[in-house]
Amino acid sequence: MHLRKLLPQHPKSVLYVDHATSGTKLFQVICDRDMEVVVAKQANARYTPDATTWVKIKNRQYSEAAGRQDFFNRVKTRHA
């Protein structure tokens, strides 16, 4: 619930899902929408900012993936 409050009302780049009964189907939706990643936690896991409770599943077919790592490395270097 807290995460939902932090997101814009209708973001085009984010698909918020409270609960998914099929991770496979959710991942297919992400791929169909050409989105980059699914970030998830188990339903019974506590909601904490601790990265160890979250799983990141990348869409390897994401059309804008090329060059993204270089971009983030440059941003990271500038703010270090």
SVG drawing of the C-alpha trace seen along z (x, -y; Angstrom):
<svg xmlns="http://www.w3.org/2000/svg" viewBox="-4 -15 37 33">
<polyline fill="none" stroke="black" stroke-width="0.4" points="0.0,0.0 2.8,-2.5 4.5,-1.9 1.3,-2.6 1.0,-6.0 4.5,-7.0 3.7,-6.4 2.1,-8.9 -1.6,-8.2 -1.3,-6.8 2.4,-6.4 3.0,-5.0 6.3,-3.4 5.1,-1.7 2.5,1.0 1.5,1.4 0.0,4.7 -1.0,5.4 -1.0,9.2 -0.2,11.6 -1.4,15.2 0.9,16.0 4.3,14.5 4.6,16.0 1.5,14.2 2.7,10.9 6.1,11.2 4.4,11.8 2.4,8.6 5.6,6.7 7.2,8.1 4.1,7.3 4.2,3.7 7.9,3.5 8.7,2.7 12.1,3.3 11.7,5.2 9.4,6.7 10.3,5.9 8.5,8.2 8.4,9.7 6.7,12.8 3.2,12.0 4.0,13.1 7.3,11.1 7.4,7.9 7.3,4.6 10.7,3.1 13.2,1.1 15.7,3.8 16.8,5.0 17.1,8.6 13.3,9.0 12.8,7.9 13.5,9.7 14.2,8.0 13.3,10.0 14.6,8.4 12.9,8.4 15.9,9.4 14.0,8.3 13.4,4.7 13.8,2.4 15.6,-0.4 18.1,1.7 21.1,0.9 23.3,-1.8 21.3,-1.9 24.2,-0.6 26.5,-3.2 24.0,-5.9 23.6,-4.8 27.3,-4.4 27.8,-8.1 25.1,-9.3 26.6,-7.3 30.1,-8.7 28.8,-12.3 27.0,-11.9 29.8,-9.9"/>
</svg>
